[in-house]
Amino acid sequence: MSEFQTVARVGEIPAGEGRAFRIKDRIVAVFFTDGRYTAIDDVCPHMGASLASGYVENGAVNCPWHDWSFSVCNGTWMNNPKGKICQEVFEVRVEGDEIQVRT
């Protein structure tokens, strides 16, 4: 059974940005956009760049290496939304001042 893990505190992820966190055996990118936190698999499927370090705009993060774009809400590959490439999405909650992710 998966559990929520605290990854950061409210205020540690600036608005419009993401941060990468290791949770168990994976790296998760947590974003703070439009007043809410979301989380997707951090590793870009193209060449393995960290999506958390990418540019975030209009609900999508652009891979810093080759500009592939993924929805920070549902993981959809925005360059080809009908394609089969999609980042895994993780549930996020805020408990007190703790940002928690369930993997």
VENZI-V584024 format. One record per residue. N is the residue number from 0. D_LAST is the distance of its C-alpha to the last C-alpha in Angstrom with 2 decimals. Layout:
# VENZI-V584024
n: <N,N>
d_last: <D_LAST,D_LAST>
This chain:
# VENZI-V584024
n: <0,1,2,3,4,5,6,7,8,9,10,11,12,13,14,15,16,17,18,19,20,21,22,23,24,25,26,27,28,29,30,31,32,33,34,35,36,37,38,39,40,41,42,43,44,45,46,47,48,49,50,51,52,53,54,55,56,57,58,59,60,61,62,63,64,65,66,67,68,69,70,71,72,73,74,75,76,77,78,79,80,81,82,83,84,85,86,87,88,89,90,91,92,93,94,95,96,97,98,99,100,101,102>
d_last: <9.42,5.92,6.90,7.17,8.17,11.27,11.62,15.04,17.82,19.26,21.79,20.29,19.09,22.34,22.79,22.51,20.52,17.15,15.86,13.67,11.53,10.58,7.48,8.49,9.85,8.72,10.00,8.67,11.65,12.07,15.33,17.86,20.15,22.53,21.72,18.02,14.69,12.44,9.68,9.86,9.80,12.46,14.66,17.45,18.25,21.93,22.57,19.40,20.02,17.60,17.13,16.58,20.23,21.49,23.77,22.34,24.78,24.99,21.28,20.77,20.09,22.58,21.83,24.14,25.64,26.69,25.91,23.57,22.14,18.79,18.04,15.70,15.19,14.67,14.49,17.99,20.28,23.00,25.75,25.69,23.86,25.28,24.00,21.27,19.27,16.12,13.08,9.66,8.73,5.94,7.47,9.38,12.06,14.98,16.37,19.78,19.50,15.94,13.26,9.92,6.40,3.81,0.00>
